[in-house]
């Protein structure tokens, strides 16, 4: 029995009986009546052991790429290979070569930044991998004429797989036999309607069986399946766009490019300050020069800001995981959500629970736009036993998902035994039951039980246009039987339609609240669904979305191009959307300047999630979809997103606050290095002194500030605002430090360099603490305690002998001490003036920004 090439019972002509994705057209072989006997034989025998071994040897095995998360290498690469790490790593290498271990403190931020970010994202990877392993179930396969269960990864091309309700199709296949088998192909197509499958139809991997049973022949296994091809394309690595990280990288790049000029200036200045090149070579002073250059360069890199950003991201990720079951795969995802202005999502799992619920029964004659009559008066005219019949259809073990929803309205199945049952037929679209007391009852589609052109058929179409799923209950004297007296799948000629049975989408209880929240936050919501546009619109209306523009049938739109892009911008509700259209609409929205989040669970969503600014997967999503997402809602609750948005806002607002501290430090470090280099002055700090000053004026306080609650709405322009505040501050700090150092050189000649460094340290810390006070206002008890602790550390560094020796401080003369304090106080006054100027500038240029007043204490 050959498994290569065409199968012996099929011809090669394409056919399109399936509603699966059109990308498989031409791959589906035509099923002919002449092949029926051959296919039945194959369905019962399957492959032999020898044929399976040949398939394995040929590599035609259903090997699964079930990666549900990022690779270890991609996580490590994202945290290790940054410009920031390269520059500071080279600085650290110089210090290590000279064995100046006490001056390596600046590398702490680099190491901590890498470790914290890596550990948090690696833990997220392990959690997703653990979940993925729980989803794998054995597959029933026919081999050597016997039924057995094998792991999905051991299936081969040509295997015959037995499918029943609840099973997932393991690879692309063609149907051999079908007993009313219906599939859910929504993971691939986005369409939630059950798809009836007949012999010869194509079925795609990742589809699941909703009803019936069948046997299928595997044709495209492993990487050749449609789902695998989509997954592999989606898994290509792309870095999430984070404004905070991008702004930090931009600053580091500017500094790095500037270092090509700055380092020679600093090096030349330090050589001059040491007495010139001849003296440096003669006295072996290159170590002092190199350490001074490293101190200058390291102080220019905002390593603390990178660490605080990583810590804030990690804290937000932990909080979201513990409190809201949200798994953060890539740290900046939390920040990106706060910037999102457009959220695109599928209907199922976000607006609706999935499936349908029973809504009501209504007379055939009532117009769709009219409320069904209340009370039991109209029901009294119905044939006796109609309600018991509906209860039976809901309780039937073989009922399709729609009929099962009847249990919500008719809980008690009749005690009377049936005298005849006709199982649901996907071809005839009805099922039937017969009772001795009340006759036969038929439940089916309006197209099956209502005559064309009747008013009742028009009413059914009107109900469908409102997004309601409609079935018809009909009555007959008895089911149709064959000569042996067994019920057959034929509609009785005397059947009479009795009433409409109405079902509706099960809209999530929290959907209106979530829609209202995003509306108030100015976030546009767009529904991209594979379902009927009317059904999507009805669910959106129930959830409170604006449906004034109507729903668009995306099947009437091109797959790409200006027309699709215009529709994506103009409309918010789309039905019959293909996976390619989802992806292209997301891309077009991004090109128009929107920050787009995309939620999804199916493989059909994977490419759209990948191309969105932020991909969000549901907890039950396909492994490939989880792998390309940045956030995973483990419990599948769309209502968790507001909490994530609030966490993102806290991160952005607080990092902007602490960036005012860090970039002030970076700015004055650059100006200090260049100014002192050009003037031939010795750099006024040792690396260890500068590290302590950095801790006092930025490090310790920024950690506390970065984790404070802050719900300020995001407004673009983070780096612009920060630079407007920090550049003047940097100039002020350098001017005051230059004053102290020039005074020591010109007014107090012969002053020991250690005394100058101590005076510079005092001036810098006074200005830095006032800058912190300007940024952290208004004060509360916690912030007052923080300031008290910082002042205590400041005085301890200057007075405690062991700390004085470590920092190599030496008490300056009284006049130099008062000069350093005075310069620090004057600098603090100028920083306060600049803070007020910057607040006024922000209000003028960013009217939507919530600008905090510069009060020392909150208003009562």
C-alpha positions in Angstrom: 0.0 0.0 0.0 1.8 3.1 -1.2 1.9 6.2 0.9 4.0 8.4 -1.4 2.5 10.6 -4.1 -1.2 10.3 -4.9 -3.3 7.8 -2.9 -4.5 4.9 -5.0 -8.2 5.6 -4.5 -8.1 9.3 -5.5 -7.7 11.3 -8.7 -5.6 14.5 -8.8 -8.3 17.1 -9.7 -8.8 19.8 -7.1 -12.1 20.2 -5.4 -13.5 22.7 -2.9 -16.2 21.0 -0.8 -14.5 22.2 2.4 -14.9 25.7 3.8 -11.3 25.5 5.2 -8.8 28.1 4.3 -8.5 28.8 0.5 -4.7 28.4 0.7 -5.2 24.6 0.6 -7.1 24.8 -2.8 -5.5 22.5 -5.3 -4.0 20.3 -2.5 -7.4 18.6 -1.9 -7.8 15.6 -4.2 -11.1 14.9 -5.7 -13.1 12.2 -4.0 -14.9 10.1 -6.5 -17.7 7.5 -6.1 -15.6 4.9 -7.7 -13.0 5.2 -4.9 -15.5 4.7 -2.2 -14.9 1.0 -1.7 -11.2 1.5 -1.7 -11.4 4.2 0.9 -13.6 2.1 3.1 -11.0 -0.7 3.0 -8.2 1.6 3.8 -10.2 3.2 6.7 -10.6 -0.2 8.3 -7.0 -1.5 7.6 -4.7 1.5 7.8 -1.0 1.2 7.2 1.0 -1.9 7.9 4.0 -1.9 10.3 6.4 -2.1 7.3 4.7 0.9 5.7 5.0 2.9 8.9 8.7 2.0 9.1 9.3 3.1 5.5 7.4 6.4 6.2 9.6 7.0 9.2 12.8 6.3 7.2 11.6 8.8 4.5 11.1 11.5 7.2 7.4 11.7 6.7 6.7 11.9 10.4 4.4 14.2 12.2 7.2 15.9 14.1 5.7 18.8 16.1 7.4 22.2 16.7 5.4 22.8 19.8 7.4 25.7 21.1 5.0 27.7 23.1 7.5 30.4 24.2 10.7 32.2 23.2 13.9 30.3 23.1 16.5 30.5 25.8 18.9 32.1 23.3 16.5 34.8 22.3 15.9 35.8 25.9 19.7 35.9 26.6 20.4 37.8 23.4 17.9 40.5 24.3 19.5 41.2 27.6 23.2 40.7 26.9 23.8 42.3 23.5 23.1 46.0 24.1 25.2 49.1 23.4 24.8 49.9 27.0 26.4 46.6 28.1 29.2 47.0 25.5 30.4 50.4 26.6 30.3 49.6 30.3 31.8 46.2 29.8 34.8 47.8 28.1 35.1 50.2 31.0 35.0 47.3 33.4 37.7 45.5 31.4 40.1 48.4 31.8 39.5 48.5 35.6 40.0 44.7 35.9 43.3 44.9 33.9 44.6 47.4 36.5 43.1 45.3 39.3 41.3 48.3 40.8 38.6 46.1 42.3 37.1 48.8 44.5 36.3 50.9 41.4 34.2 48.2 39.8 31.0 49.2 41.6 29.5 50.7 38.5 29.3 47.2 36.9 26.7 46.2 39.5 24.0 47.9 37.5 25.0 46.0 34.4 25.0 42.6 36.0 21.8 43.2 38.0 20.1 44.5 34.9 20.9 41.4 32.9 20.1 38.9 35.7 16.8 40.4 36.7 15.5 40.8 33.2 16.7 37.3 32.2 15.3 35.5 35.2 11.8 37.1 34.9 11.5 36.3 31.2 13.0 32.8 31.6 10.4 32.0 34.4 7.7 33.0 32.0 9.1 30.7 29.3 9.2 27.8 31.7 5.6 28.4 32.8 4.4 28.4 29.2 6.4 25.3 28.3 4.8 23.5 31.3 1.3 24.5 30.2 2.1 23.3 26.6 3.0 19.8 27.8 -0.4 19.4 29.5 -2.2 19.9 26.2 -0.8 16.8 24.4 -3.1 13.8 24.2 -2.6 10.4 22.4 -4.2 9.9 19.0 -6.3 6.9 17.9 -4.8 5.4 14.7 -5.6 2.3 12.6 -2.5 0.1 11.8 -2.4 -3.5 10.7 -6.2 -3.4 10.9 -6.1 -2.7 14.6 -7.0 0.4 16.6 -4.4 1.7 18.9 -3.3 5.0 20.6 0.0 6.6 19.8 1.6 10.0 20.6 0.8 12.6 18.0 4.5 13.0 17.1 4.8 9.3 16.0 2.1 9.6 13.3 3.2 9.3 9.7 1.9 10.3 6.3 -0.7 7.8 5.2 -1.9 6.9 8.7 -5.6 6.5 9.2 -6.7 8.4 12.3 -10.0 7.9 14.1 -11.7 11.1 15.2 -14.5 11.5 17.7 -16.0 14.4 19.5 -13.4 16.5 21.4 -10.5 15.2 19.4 -8.1 17.6 17.6 -7.0 16.8 14.0 -3.3 16.0 14.3 -2.2 16.9 10.7 -3.7 18.0 7.4 -5.9 15.1 6.1 -8.7 14.0 3.8 -11.9 12.4 5.2 -12.4 8.7 4.4 -15.6 8.1 6.4 -17.9 10.5 8.2 -20.8 9.8 10.5 -22.3 13.3 10.9 -18.8 14.6 11.7 -18.6 18.4 12.3 -15.4 20.3 12.9 -14.5 23.6 14.5 -11.9 25.2 12.3 -11.8 28.5 14.2 -8.2 28.2 15.2 -7.3 28.4 11.6 -10.1 30.3 9.9 -11.6 32.3 12.8 -15.0 31.0 11.9 -16.9 29.5 14.8 -19.7 27.8 12.9 -19.5 24.0 12.9 -18.3 22.7 9.5 -19.9 19.5 8.3 -17.4 17.1 6.7 -18.1 14.4 4.1 -15.8 11.8 2.5 -13.3 13.5 0.3 -13.3 16.8 2.2 -10.1 18.3 3.5 -9.5 18.8 7.2 -6.7 20.9 8.6 -4.5 20.3 11.6 -5.6 22.2 14.8 -9.3 21.8 13.9 -11.3 20.0 16.6 -14.3 17.7 16.3 -17.6 19.1 17.6 -19.9 16.3 16.8 -20.0 12.9 15.1 -17.1 10.5 14.3 -15.0 9.8 11.3 -11.7 8.5 9.9 -9.2 10.6 8.0 -6.1 9.9 6.0 -3.1 12.0 6.9 -1.6 13.8 3.9 0.6 16.6 5.1 2.3 15.9 8.4 4.8 17.8 10.6 6.2 20.9 9.0 4.2 20.4 5.8 0.9 21.1 7.4 -0.9 24.4 6.9 -0.8 25.2 10.7 2.9 24.4 10.9 3.7 26.7 8.0 1.8 29.6 9.6 3.5 28.9 13.0 7.0 28.8 11.5 6.5 32.2 9.8 5.1 33.6 13.0 7.9 32.4 15.2 10.6 34.5 13.4 12.0 36.7 16.2 11.1 40.4 16.3 11.9 42.8 19.2 9.1 44.6 20.9 9.1 48.3 20.4 9.3 50.0 23.8 9.5 53.8 24.0 11.3 53.6 27.3 13.9 51.1 26.0 14.2 52.9 22.7 14.7 56.2 24.4 17.4 54.8 26.6 19.1 53.1 23.6 18.9 56.4 21.7 20.6 58.2 24.6 23.3 55.5 24.8 23.8 55.6 21.1 24.2 59.4 21.2 26.7 59.1 24.0 28.5 56.2 22.2 28.9 58.3 19.0 30.0 61.2 21.2 32.6 59.1 23.0 34.6 59.0 19.8 35.2 62.7 20.5 34.8 62.8 24.2 37.3 60.1 25.1 40.2 61.7 23.3 39.3 65.0 25.0 39.1 63.5 28.4 42.3 61.4 27.9 44.2 64.5 26.6 42.9 66.5 29.6 43.9 63.9 32.1 47.3 63.6 30.6 47.7 67.4 30.7 46.5 67.5 34.3 49.1 64.8 35.3 51.9 67.0 33.9 52.0 66.0 30.2 52.7 62.9 28.2 56.4 62.8 29.1 55.6 62.8 32.8 52.9 60.2 32.5 55.3 57.9 30.6 58.2 58.6 32.9 56.4 58.2 36.2 54.1 55.4 35.0 50.9 57.3 35.6 48.9 55.6 32.9 46.9 53.7 35.5 45.7 56.9 37.1 44.9 58.4 33.7 43.0 55.3 32.6 40.9 55.1 35.8 40.1 58.8 35.5 38.9 58.3 31.9 36.9 55.2 32.9 35.3 57.2 35.8 34.3 59.9 33.4 32.9 57.6 30.7 31.1 55.3 33.1 29.4 58.3 34.7 28.1 59.3 31.3 26.1 56.1 30.8 22.7 56.0 32.6 23.2 52.5 33.9 21.0 53.1 36.9 18.1 54.2 34.6 18.4 50.9 32.7 18.4 49.0 36.0 15.4 50.9 37.4 13.5 50.3 34.2 14.2 46.6 34.4 13.2 46.5 38.0 10.0 48.4 37.3 9.2 46.0 34.5 10.0 43.0 36.6 7.9 44.2 39.5 4.9 44.9 37.2 5.3 41.4 35.7 5.3 39.8 39.1 2.2 41.8 40.2 0.3 40.9 37.0 1.2 37.2 37.4 0.2 36.9 41.1 -2.9 39.1 41.1 -4.3 38.8 37.6 -2.9 35.6 36.0 -1.1 37.5 33.3 2.2 36.0 32.1 4.6 38.6 30.7 6.9 37.0 28.2 8.9 40.1 27.3 9.3 42.8 30.0 8.5 46.0 28.0 5.1 44.5 27.0 3.7 46.1 30.2 4.8 49.5 29.1 3.6 49.1 25.5 0.1 48.3 26.7 -0.1 51.7 28.4 0.7 53.3 25.0 -1.9 51.3 23.0 -4.6 53.4 21.4 -6.2 50.6 19.4 -7.1 47.1 20.6 -8.0 44.5 18.0 -9.6 41.3 19.1 -11.7 38.3 18.1 -15.3 38.1 19.2 -15.0 34.7 20.9 -13.2 34.7 24.2 -13.3 38.5 24.5 -16.8 39.8 24.0 -18.4 36.3 24.1 -17.7 33.1 26.1 -17.8 31.0 22.9 -20.7 28.9 21.7 -24.3 30.0 22.1 -26.9 30.0 24.8 -30.7 29.5 24.5 -32.5 32.8 24.2 -36.2 32.2 23.6 -38.9 30.6 21.5 -41.1 32.8 19.4 -44.1 32.4 17.0 -43.3 32.0 13.3 -45.5 34.9 12.4 -43.8 37.6 14.7 -41.6 40.0 12.8 -37.9 39.9 13.8 -37.9 43.5 15.0 -40.9 42.9 17.3 -40.6 41.5 20.8 -41.9 38.0 21.2 -45.3 38.0 23.0 -45.0 37.3 26.7 -47.1 34.9 28.7 -48.4 31.4 27.9 -51.4 32.4 25.8 -49.7 31.9 22.4 -48.0 28.7 23.6 -51.4 27.2 24.4 -52.1 26.8 20.7 -49.0 24.8 20.1 -49.1 21.0 19.7 -48.8 19.3 23.1 -45.3 18.1 24.0 -43.2 20.7 22.1 -41.4 21.7 25.3 -40.6 18.1 26.2 -39.3 17.6 22.7 -36.9 20.6 23.1 -35.8 19.2 26.5 -35.0 15.9 24.8 -33.0 17.5 22.0 -30.9 19.4 24.6 -30.2 16.3 26.7 -29.4 14.0 23.8 -25.8 12.7 24.1 -25.2 13.1 20.4 -26.6 16.6 20.1 -24.5 19.3 18.4 -23.4 22.3 20.5 -26.3 24.4 19.4 -28.9 21.9 20.4 -27.1 21.2 23.7 -27.7 24.9 24.6 -31.4 24.0 25.0 -30.6 22.6 28.5 -30.4 26.3 29.6 -34.1 26.7 29.0 -35.5 23.1 29.2 -33.6 21.3 31.9 -35.8 18.2 32.5 -35.7 15.6 29.8 -39.0 13.7 29.3 -39.5 10.5 31.2 -41.3 8.9 28.2 -39.2 6.6 26.1 -38.7 7.5 22.5 -40.2 5.4 19.8 -37.8 6.6 17.1 -34.7 8.7 16.7 -33.2 10.3 13.6 -29.6 11.5 14.4 -28.5 14.9 13.2 -27.5 14.9 9.5 -25.1 17.6 8.5 -26.3 17.1 4.9 -30.0 17.5 5.6 -29.4 19.8 8.6 -32.0 18.3 11.0 -32.6 15.7 13.6 -35.8 14.1 14.8 -37.3 12.3 17.8 -40.6 10.4 18.0 -42.8 9.8 21.1 -45.8 7.6 21.1 -47.9 10.2 22.9 -47.1 13.3 20.8 -45.7 12.2 17.5 -42.5 13.2 15.8 -40.6 16.4 16.4 -38.0 17.8 14.0 -35.3 20.4 15.0 -33.3 21.9 12.2 -32.2 24.8 10.1 -34.8 27.1 8.6 -33.5 26.2 5.1 -34.3 22.5 5.8 -37.7 22.8 7.4 -39.2 26.0 5.9 -40.3 26.3 2.3 -38.6 28.9 0.1 -40.5 32.1 -0.5 -42.7 31.8 2.6 -43.2 34.6 5.2 -41.7 32.3 7.8 -38.5 31.9 5.7 -38.3 35.7 5.5 -38.7 36.0 9.3 -35.9 33.5 9.7 -33.6 35.6 7.5 -34.6 38.8 9.5 -33.6 37.1 12.7 -30.3 36.0 11.3 -29.6 39.6 10.2 -29.9 40.6 13.9 -27.1 38.2 14.7 -29.3 35.6 16.2 -28.9 31.9 15.5 -32.3 30.4 14.6 -33.6 26.9 14.4 -37.1 25.6 13.6 -39.1 23.1 15.6 -41.6 21.2 13.4 -44.2 18.6 14.2 -45.2 15.5 12.2 -47.3 12.4 12.8 -44.2 10.1 12.7 -40.7 9.8 11.5 -40.1 8.3 8.1 -39.2 4.6 8.2 -37.7 2.1 5.8 -39.2 -1.3 4.9 -37.6 -2.8 8.0 -39.3 -0.2 10.2 -36.1 1.7 11.1 -36.1 5.5 11.1 -34.3 7.1 8.1 -33.0 10.5 7.5 -35.8 12.0 5.5 -38.1 14.8 6.4 -41.8 13.7 6.7 -44.0 15.1 4.1 -46.7 16.0 6.7 -44.3 18.1 8.8 -45.6 21.4 10.1 -43.3 24.2 11.4 -44.3 25.1 14.9 -42.0 27.8 16.2 -38.6 29.5 16.1 -36.0 28.4 18.6 -33.6 31.4 19.1 -30.1 31.2 20.3 -27.7 34.1 20.9 -24.0 34.6 21.5 -23.1 34.1 25.2 -21.7 37.6 25.8 -19.3 37.7 28.8 -20.8 39.3 31.9 -17.8 41.7 32.2 -17.7 42.7 28.5 -19.8 45.9 28.9 -17.6 47.0 31.8 -14.4 46.4 29.8 -15.7 48.1 26.7 -16.8 51.1 28.8 -13.3 51.3 30.4 -11.4 51.4 27.2 -13.9 53.9 25.8 -13.2 56.2 28.7 -9.5 55.8 28.3 -9.7 56.9 24.6 -8.7 53.4 23.3 -10.4 52.3 20.0 -11.8 48.8 20.0 -11.9 46.8 16.7 -13.4 43.3 16.3 -11.8 41.1 13.7 -13.8 37.9 13.5 -14.3 35.0 11.1 -18.0 34.8 12.0 -21.0 36.2 10.2 -20.8 40.0 10.3 -24.4 40.2 11.7 -23.5 37.9 14.6 -20.4 39.9 15.4 -22.4 43.2 15.3 -25.0 41.8 17.6 -22.4 40.7 20.2 -20.6 44.0 19.9 -23.9 45.9 20.5 -24.7 43.8 23.6 -21.3 44.6 24.9 -21.8 48.3 24.5 -19.6 49.0 21.5 -20.4 51.7 19.0 -22.0 50.0 16.0 -23.2 53.2 14.2 -20.8 52.5 11.3 -22.1 49.0 10.9 -20.4 45.7 10.4 -18.2 45.0 7.4 -18.1 41.7 5.6 -14.3 41.4 5.0 -14.8 38.7 2.4 -15.8 41.6 0.1 -12.5 43.3 0.7 -9.1 42.5 -0.9 -6.5 40.7 1.1 -4.2 43.8 1.1 -3.9 47.3 -0.3 -5.3 50.8 0.1 -9.0 49.6 0.2 -8.3 47.2 3.1 -6.3 49.9 4.9 -9.0 52.5 4.5 -11.6 50.1 5.9 -9.4 49.1 8.8 -9.2 52.8 9.8 -12.8 53.7 9.2 -14.7 50.7 10.6 -14.5 48.9 13.9 -16.5 45.6 13.4 -15.4 43.1 10.8 -16.8 39.6 10.0 -15.5 36.9 7.7 -11.9 38.1 8.2 -9.2 35.9 6.8 -5.9 35.5 8.7 -4.0 37.4 6.0 -6.5 40.3 6.3 -6.0 40.4 10.1 -2.3 40.7 9.7 -2.5 43.3 6.9 -5.1 45.4 8.8 -2.9 45.4 11.9 0.1 46.5 9.8 -1.9 49.3 8.1 -3.1 50.6 11.4 0.5 50.8 12.6 1.6 52.6 9.5 -1.1 55.2 10.2 0.6 55.9 13.6 -1.6 53.8 15.8 -0.1 51.7 18.7 -1.9 48.4 18.2 -2.6 45.5 20.5 -4.0 42.3 19.1 -5.5 39.5 21.1 -6.1 36.0 19.8 -6.1 32.3 20.5 -6.0 30.6 17.2 -3.2 29.8 14.8 -5.0 32.1 12.4 -4.2 34.9 14.8 -0.5 34.2 15.1 0.7 36.4 12.2 -1.5 39.4 13.3 -0.2 39.0 16.9 3.4 39.0 15.6 3.0 42.2 13.6 1.1 44.1 16.3 2.9 46.4 18.6 1.7 44.1 21.4 0.5 40.5 20.9 -1.7 39.1 23.6 -2.6 35.4 23.7 -5.4 33.7 25.6 -4.6 31.0 28.0 -6.1 28.3 25.7 -4.3 29.6 22.7 -2.4 27.4 20.3 1.3 26.9 21.2 2.5 29.0 18.2 0.2 31.8 19.1 1.5 31.9 22.7 5.1 31.8 21.4 4.7 35.0 19.4 2.7 36.8 22.0 4.2 39.2 24.6 1.4 38.8 27.2 -0.5 35.6 27.9 -3.9 35.8 29.8 -3.6 32.5 31.6 -7.2 32.4 32.6 -8.4 33.8 29.3 -10.1 36.8 30.9 -10.1 39.9 28.7 -11.1 41.8 31.8 -7.5 41.4 33.1 -6.3 44.0 30.5 -7.2 47.1 32.4 -5.0 46.0 35.3 -2.2 45.5 32.9 -2.8 48.9 31.4 -2.7 50.5 34.9 0.6 48.7 35.6 2.0 50.0 32.3 1.0 53.5 33.1 2.7 53.2 36.5 5.9 52.1 34.8 6.0 54.8 32.2 5.0 57.7 34.6 7.5 56.6 37.3 10.3 55.9 34.9 9.8 59.4 33.4 10.1 60.7 37.0 13.3 58.9 37.8 14.7 59.6 34.3 14.7 63.3 35.4 17.3 62.2 38.0 19.4 59.8 35.9 19.6 62.0 32.8 20.5 65.0 34.8 23.4 62.9 36.1 24.3 61.7 32.6 24.1 65.2 31.2 26.4 66.8 33.8 28.8 63.8 33.5 29.2 64.4 29.8 29.6 68.2 30.2 32.0 67.7 33.1 34.2 65.3 31.2 34.4 67.5 28.2 34.8 70.8 30.1 37.4 69.5 32.5 39.2 67.8 29.6 39.3 70.9 27.4 40.5 73.0 30.4 43.1 70.4 31.4 41.6 69.9 34.9 41.8 66.6 36.8 38.4 64.9 36.9 37.0 65.7 40.3 35.9 62.2 41.4 37.3 58.7 41.8 34.9 56.0 40.4 34.1 54.9 44.0 33.3 58.5 45.1 31.1 59.0 42.0 29.3 55.7 42.6 28.4 56.7 46.2 27.2 60.1 45.0 25.2 58.3 42.3 23.6 56.1 45.0 22.6 59.1 47.1 21.2 61.4 44.5 19.7 58.8 42.1 20.1 55.1 43.0 18.4 54.5 46.3 15.6 57.1 45.8 14.8 56.0 42.2 14.2 52.4 43.4 11.5 53.6 45.7 10.0 56.1 43.2 9.9 53.6 40.4 7.5 51.3 42.3 5.0 54.0 43.5 1.4 53.8 42.4 0.8 56.1 39.5 -2.1 56.1 37.1 -1.2 59.1 35.0 -2.4 58.6 31.4 0.4 58.1 28.8 1.2 61.0 26.6 3.9 60.7 23.8 7.1 62.7 24.1 8.8 61.1 27.1 12.3 61.8 26.0 11.5 65.4 24.9 10.0 66.3 28.2 12.9 64.7 30.2 15.6 66.5 28.2 13.8 69.8 28.6 14.2 69.5 32.3 17.5 67.7 32.6 19.7 69.7 30.2 19.5 73.0 32.1 20.0 71.1 35.4 23.2 69.5 33.9 24.5 72.9 33.0 23.8 74.2 36.5 25.6 71.3 38.2 28.7 71.6 36.0 28.8 75.4 36.5 28.8 74.9 40.3 31.4 72.1 40.2 33.6 74.1 37.9 33.4 77.0 40.3 34.6 74.9 43.2 37.5 73.4 41.3 38.6 76.6 39.7 38.5 78.3 43.2 40.6 75.4 44.6 43.1 75.9 41.8 43.3 79.7 41.6 42.1 81.0 45.0 43.5 78.1 47.2 46.6 77.0 45.2 48.3 73.9 46.4 45.1 72.3 47.7 45.5 68.5 47.8 43.4 66.7 45.1 41.7 64.6 47.7 40.4 67.8 49.4 39.1 69.1 46.1 37.4 65.7 45.4 35.7 65.9 48.9 34.5 69.5 48.3 33.2 68.5 44.8 31.4 65.5 46.4 29.7 67.8 48.9 28.6 70.3 46.2 27.3 67.5 43.9 25.2 65.7 46.6 23.6 69.0 47.9 22.4 69.8 44.3 21.5 66.2 43.6 19.3 65.8 46.7 17.5 69.1 45.9 16.9 67.8 42.4 15.4 64.7 44.0 13.2 66.8 46.2 11.9 68.7 43.1 11.1 65.4 41.3 9.6 63.5 44.2 7.1 66.2 45.5 4.7 66.3 47.2 6.3 64.7 50.2 4.6 62.0 52.4 5.9 60.2 55.4 7.7 57.6 53.4 9.5 60.2 51.3 10.5 62.2 54.3 12.0 59.1 55.9 13.8 58.4 52.6 15.4 61.8 52.6 16.4 61.5 56.2 18.1 58.1 55.5 19.9 59.6 52.5 21.2 62.6 54.6 22.4 60.1 57.2 24.4 58.1 54.6 25.8 61.4 53.2 27.2 62.5 56.6 28.3 59.0 57.4 30.4 58.9 54.2 32.1 62.1 55.2 32.6 61.4 58.9 32.8 57.6 59.6 36.6 56.7 59.4 36.2 53.4 57.5 34.0 55.1 54.9 36.3 58.1 54.7 39.3 55.8 54.0 37.3 53.8 51.4 36.3 56.9 49.5 39.8 58.5 50.0 38.2 61.7 51.3 40.2 64.4 53.1 38.7 67.3 55.0 38.9 70.5 52.9 39.9 73.8 54.5 37.1 75.8 56.2 37.0 78.3 53.3 36.8 75.6 50.7 34.2 73.7 52.7 32.0 76.8 52.9 32.5 77.5 49.2 31.4 74.0 48.3 28.3 74.2 50.5 27.5 77.7 49.1 27.9 76.5 45.5 25.6 73.5 46.3 22.9 75.8 47.8 23.1 78.2 44.9 22.8 75.3 42.5 19.8 74.0 44.4 18.1 77.4 44.0 18.7 77.4 40.3 17.4 73.8 40.0 14.2 74.9 41.8 13.7 77.8 39.3 14.3 75.4 36.4 11.7 72.9 37.8 9.0 75.7 37.8 10.0 76.7 34.3 9.8 73.1 33.0 6.3 72.6 34.6 5.0 75.7 32.7 6.6 74.5 29.5 5.0 71.0 29.8 1.5 72.5 30.4 1.9 74.6 27.3 3.3 71.9 25.0 1.5 68.9 26.4 -2.0 70.1 27.4 -3.2 66.4 27.8 -0.4 65.7 30.3 -1.2 65.6 34.0 1.5 67.8 35.5 1.9 67.5 39.3 2.3 70.8 41.2 5.5 71.6 43.0 4.1 71.6 46.5 6.2 70.3 49.3 3.2 68.6 50.9 -0.2 67.5 49.4 -3.2 69.7 49.8 -5.6 68.7 52.6 
